[in-house]
Amino acid sequence: MAVFTEVSELEARELLRRLQLGELTELRGIEGGIENTNYFVTSDQGAFVLTLFERLTHAQLPFYLHLMKHLAHKGIPVPDPRPDAHGDILLTVCNKPAALVNRLRGKSQLAPGVVHCGAVGDMLARMHLAGRDYDRQQPNLRGLAWWNETAPVVKPHLDAPQAALLQAEVAYQNHIAASASCAALPRGPVHADLFRDNVMFDGDTLTGFFDFYFAGTDTWLFDLAVCLNDWCIDHATGLHADALAHSMLAAYQAVRPLTAAERDLLPAMLRAGALRFWISRLWDFYLPREASMLKPHDPTHFERVLQGRIAQPVRL
């Protein structure tokens, strides 16, 4: 959510008129994130978020935008893309593919307790079930194929122990992905990036999931593992926080009980979730793009999480 492309007030006013959403009252760039350009757009008719997509293409974007529409229709609290007069939700702004969605109320809970983790587990399971009949398919673009492609690119920037850890874990995840147990895992649309800053709360009430632009078709267990690796750890050490994880897992399973294959592969999938974000943060840190307000995340955090998941496997 950095600003790679500058949007003028004139362009924002024209967009609001095109979507019949009133007159612009405020336009403000959003800090944080590293993929797309994001602005808060406020009009006399409401509050919105404008996203200009810097990497995703017009061909890829319908999967994400229509997934959000599908989930919103099923009652999952997610941003709902606004259509133009022709019914199109994939827009063009500053010659970039773009979307305008309603702004969710509340704020992110960056120091979650058991109540917040339980609420995320409950809604994540409901989201997975709501997506079962979504009729579009697109692979997780930051999945195993991307790890295999990107690991050799970032490896030269690492010291010898880090390089050995990276190489060994990529090999392990390829082994797991080729197994019959992995093939048996339930799958469907996943968020794949449901960190604390991508969920909104009003007090202890969960008001929405957002930023679906890493979504794809993958195992639901991977989605759950990504959440556990951000919501349910000690952030100073990267180690497992049992009470938070128990709350999330119990709430998730109250809606959708995990299968035997999922229970068996939870330790491996927690490692996969940590590897995915270690690689992507290494890539963003050592091969950054120029952008206003861009702040790459520290890659060593997920290196610690991965080491913790290897040293202390979490089993149900």
C-alpha positions in Angstrom: 0.0 0.0 0.0 2.8 2.4 -0.9 2.3 5.1 -3.5 3.9 4.2 -6.8 1.6 6.2 -9.0 0.5 9.7 -8.1 -3.3 10.3 -8.5 -4.3 14.0 -8.8 -7.5 15.4 -7.2 -8.7 16.1 -10.7 -8.4 12.4 -11.6 -10.1 11.3 -8.4 -13.0 13.8 -9.0 -13.5 12.4 -12.5 -13.5 8.8 -11.2 -16.2 9.6 -8.5 -18.3 11.3 -11.2 -18.0 8.3 -13.5 -19.1 6.0 -10.6 -21.8 8.4 -9.5 -20.4 8.5 -6.0 -20.6 12.3 -5.4 -18.0 15.1 -5.0 -14.5 14.6 -3.7 -13.8 15.9 -0.2 -10.5 14.2 0.6 -7.7 12.3 -1.2 -4.9 10.8 0.8 -2.2 8.3 0.0 -2.0 5.2 2.3 1.4 4.2 3.8 2.5 0.6 4.3 2.5 -2.4 2.0 4.7 -2.9 -1.0 2.6 -4.1 -4.0 0.0 -1.5 -5.1 -0.8 2.2 -5.0 -3.6 2.9 -2.5 -5.6 6.0 -1.6 -8.3 6.9 0.8 -11.0 8.6 -1.2 -13.8 10.4 0.6 -16.8 12.0 -1.1 -20.0 13.6 0.2 -21.6 10.1 -0.3 -19.1 7.9 1.6 -15.6 6.7 2.3 -13.7 4.5 -0.2 -10.3 3.0 -1.0 -8.8 3.4 -4.5 -6.3 0.8 -5.5 -4.1 1.0 -8.6 -2.5 -2.3 -9.4 1.2 -2.1 -10.2 2.0 -5.8 -10.9 -1.3 -7.6 -11.4 -2.7 -7.4 -15.0 -6.1 -6.8 -16.4 -6.3 -10.6 -17.2 -5.5 -11.6 -13.6 -7.6 -9.0 -11.7 -11.2 -10.3 -12.3 -10.4 -13.3 -10.1 -9.7 -11.0 -7.1 -12.5 -8.5 -7.7 -15.2 -11.0 -8.4 -14.1 -13.1 -5.4 -14.7 -10.0 -3.2 -18.1 -9.5 -4.8 -19.0 -13.2 -4.3 -18.0 -13.2 -0.6 -19.8 -9.9 0.1 -22.9 -11.4 -1.5 -22.5 -14.4 0.9 -22.4 -12.0 3.9 -18.7 -12.1 4.5 -17.5 -8.6 5.6 -15.1 -7.7 2.8 -14.8 -4.6 0.6 -17.3 -4.5 -2.3 -15.9 -3.2 -5.6 -18.0 -0.4 -7.0 -19.2 -0.7 -10.7 -19.3 2.0 -13.3 -22.4 2.7 -15.4 -21.6 -0.3 -17.6 -21.4 -2.6 -14.5 -17.6 -3.0 -14.8 -15.7 -3.3 -11.5 -12.3 -3.4 -13.1 -11.5 0.3 -13.8 -8.6 2.2 -15.4 -7.0 5.2 -13.6 -3.8 6.9 -14.7 -3.5 4.1 -17.3 -3.3 1.5 -14.6 -5.9 -1.2 -13.8 -7.8 0.0 -10.7 -10.7 -0.7 -8.4 -12.7 1.4 -5.9 -14.2 -0.3 -2.9 -16.1 0.8 0.2 -13.9 1.6 3.2 -14.4 -0.8 6.1 -15.1 0.7 9.6 -12.9 0.2 12.5 -9.1 -0.2 12.7 -6.5 -3.0 12.7 -5.8 -4.8 16.0 -2.0 -5.1 16.0 -1.8 -6.5 19.6 -4.5 -9.2 19.4 -5.9 -11.1 22.3 -7.7 -14.5 22.4 -11.0 -12.8 21.5 -9.5 -11.3 18.3 -7.8 -14.5 17.3 -11.0 -16.4 17.9 -13.0 -13.9 15.7 -10.5 -14.3 12.9 -10.6 -18.1 13.1 -14.4 -18.1 13.0 -14.6 -15.7 10.0 -11.8 -17.4 8.1 -13.7 -20.7 8.2 -16.9 -19.0 7.1 -15.0 -17.3 4.3 -13.6 -20.7 3.1 -17.0 -22.3 3.1 -18.6 -19.3 1.3 -16.0 -19.5 -1.4 -16.6 -23.2 -2.2 -19.0 -22.4 -5.1 -16.9 -19.5 -6.5 -16.5 -20.4 -10.2 -13.2 -18.7 -11.1 -9.8 -20.4 -10.7 -6.4 -18.8 -10.4 -3.3 -20.3 -8.7 -1.7 -18.7 -5.7 0.8 -16.6 -7.5 3.1 -16.6 -4.5 2.9 -20.4 -4.0 5.4 -23.2 -4.4 6.3 -22.3 -8.1 7.2 -18.8 -7.1 9.3 -20.0 -4.1 11.3 -22.2 -6.4 11.8 -19.4 -8.9 12.6 -16.7 -6.3 14.8 -18.5 -3.8 17.8 -18.7 -6.2 17.5 -14.9 -6.8 17.6 -13.9 -3.1 20.1 -16.6 -2.0 23.3 -14.7 -3.0 22.3 -11.9 -0.5 22.3 -14.4 2.4 25.1 -15.7 4.6 26.0 -19.4 4.6 23.6 -20.5 7.5 20.7 -18.5 6.0 21.4 -19.9 2.5 21.5 -23.5 3.9 18.2 -22.9 5.7 16.5 -21.5 2.6 17.7 -24.3 0.4 16.7 -27.0 2.8 13.3 -25.6 3.5 12.5 -25.2 -0.2 13.5 -28.8 -0.8 11.3 -29.9 2.2 8.3 -28.1 0.9 8.7 -29.6 -2.6 8.7 -33.0 -0.9 5.5 -32.2 1.1 3.7 -30.8 -2.0 4.4 -34.1 -3.9 2.9 -36.2 -1.2 -0.5 -38.0 -1.3 -1.4 -36.3 2.0 -1.0 -32.8 0.5 -3.1 -33.8 -2.5 -5.9 -34.8 -0.1 -6.1 -31.3 1.5 -9.3 -29.4 1.0 -8.8 -26.4 -1.2 -10.5 -23.4 -2.7 -10.2 -19.6 -2.8 -7.9 -18.3 -0.1 -6.9 -14.9 1.1 -3.2 -15.9 1.6 -2.2 -12.7 3.3 -4.5 -12.3 6.2 -2.1 -10.5 8.5 -3.2 -8.3 11.4 -3.1 -5.2 9.3 -5.6 -6.7 6.8 -8.4 -7.2 9.3 -10.6 -4.5 10.9 -12.1 -4.5 14.3 -14.5 -2.1 16.1 -13.6 -2.9 19.7 -13.7 -6.7 19.9 -16.0 -7.0 16.9 -14.5 -8.1 13.6 -15.7 -5.7 10.9 -13.9 -7.0 7.8 -11.2 -8.7 5.9 -9.5 -6.7 3.2 -6.6 -6.6 0.7 -7.4 -9.7 -1.3 -4.8 -9.1 -4.0 -2.6 -12.1 -3.0 -5.6 -14.4 -3.1 -5.7 -17.6 -5.2 -6.8 -21.2 -5.3 -4.8 -23.1 -2.7 -5.3 -25.3 0.4 -7.4 -23.8 3.2 -4.8 -25.1 5.6 -2.2 -22.8 4.1 -4.5 -19.8 4.6 -5.0 -20.9 8.3 -1.2 -21.3 8.7 -0.5 -17.8 7.4 -2.9 -16.4 10.0 -1.4 -18.5 12.8 2.1 -17.3 11.9 1.1 -13.6 12.3 -1.7 -13.5 14.8 -0.6 -16.3 17.2 3.1 -15.8 17.8 5.3 -13.7 20.1 6.5 -11.0 17.7 9.7 -10.3 19.6 10.9 -13.9 19.3 8.8 -15.3 16.5 7.8 -18.2 18.7 4.4 -19.9 19.0 1.8 -18.3 21.4 -0.3 -21.3 22.5 -3.3 -19.5 24.0 -3.8 -17.3 20.9 -3.4 -20.3 18.6 -5.8 -22.4 20.6 -8.4 -19.7 20.4 -8.1 -19.4 16.6 -8.0 -23.1 15.9 -11.0 -23.8 18.2 -13.1 -21.1 16.6 -12.1 -22.2 13.1 -12.9 -25.8 13.8 -16.3 -25.0 15.4 -17.3 -23.9 11.9 -15.2 -26.2 9.7 -13.4 -29.1 11.5 -10.0 -29.9 10.1 -9.6 -33.2 8.2 -7.2 -35.9 9.3 -4.8 -34.9 6.5 -5.0 -31.2 7.6 -4.2 -32.1 11.2 -1.2 -34.2 10.1 0.2 -31.5 7.9 -0.3 -28.5 10.1 3.4 -28.4 11.2 4.6 -28.6 7.6 2.1 -25.9 6.5 3.1 -23.5 9.3 6.7 -23.9 7.9 5.4 -23.2 4.4 3.6 -20.0 5.5 6.8 -18.8 7.2 8.9 -19.7 4.1 6.6 -17.8 1.8 6.9 -14.5 3.7 10.6 -14.9 4.4 11.3 -15.2 0.6 9.0 -12.4 -0.3 10.5 -10.1 2.3 14.0 -10.9 1.2 12.9 -10.1 -2.4 11.4 -6.8 -1.4 14.3 -5.9 0.8 17.1 -6.7 -1.6 15.4 -5.9 -4.9 13.1 -3.0 -4.0 11.1 -0.8 -6.3 11.0 3.0 -6.1 7.9 4.3 -4.5 6.7 7.2 -2.4 6.2 6.1 1.2 7.7 2.6 0.5 8.9 0.8 3.7 10.1 -2.8 3.1 9.5 -5.2 5.9 12.3 -6.8 7.9 12.9 -10.2 6.4 14.7 -11.6 9.5 11.3 -11.7 11.4 10.0 -14.6 9.2 13.4 -16.3 9.3 12.9 -16.5 13.1 9.3 -17.7 12.7 10.5 -20.4 10.3 13.3 -21.5 12.7 10.7 -21.6 15.5 8.3 -23.8 13.5 11.1 -26.2 12.6 12.4 -26.4 16.2 9.0 -26.6 17.9 6.3 -28.2 15.6 2.8 -27.4 16.6 0.5 -30.4 16.6 -3.2 -30.8 17.2 
